[in-house]
Amino acid sequence: MHYFLAISLPNELKKQLHSFISEWKAPFRLFVHEEDYHITLAFLGRATEEERKQIAEYMPKVVRKHRAFSLQLSEVYSFGSRILWYGVKEESRLFSLRQDVYDVCRQIGFSLDARPFTPHITLAKKWNGSFPFSLETYPRKIEGEDIRFFVHDVVLYETHMDQTPKYKPLMRFPLS
């Protein structure tokens, strides 16, 4: 099994995102189940029982240093034709939280992705259309007012590829 640390999303936001992407009727091979929407802070891969115990021991202290904060959705982007995602507007508190989570994970011994952090909510994967993928064909954001939500905790998830939804929350670490 694989593990990752992420920001969970409020159920109402998950419903809004699911409704938005369902209206696209776009030919992606995989649409992420609405219960699986999240913002990944650190993908850990495999984690031993000892490593999970260390996460349970060290992560609460680090996460509690951060006060709850709000994030605002931006618009839809893609990583080529592989991943369709909804972004969030830049927020320094998110980057600070992510850095502290990363630091703890590295101290425990996890080998983490070195690419720059691009906070996002994955909506769909693997374009399967008969024409080249273009974001210009689809609406880029949910209509109406700007959508904000609060970040209250960091969650350790366990991945179950043979289930739907795929991600099971194991531990929650509340912000202050």
Secondary structure, 3 states (H helix, E strand, C coil): CCEEEEEECCHHHHHHHHHHHHHHCCCEEEECCHHHCEEEEEEEECCCHHHHHHHHHHHHHHHHCCCCEEEEEEEEEEECCCEEEEEECCCHHHHHHHHHHHHHHHHHCCCCCCCCCCCEEEEEEEECCCCCCCHHHCCCCCCCCCCEEEECEEEEEEECCCCCCCEEEEEEEECC
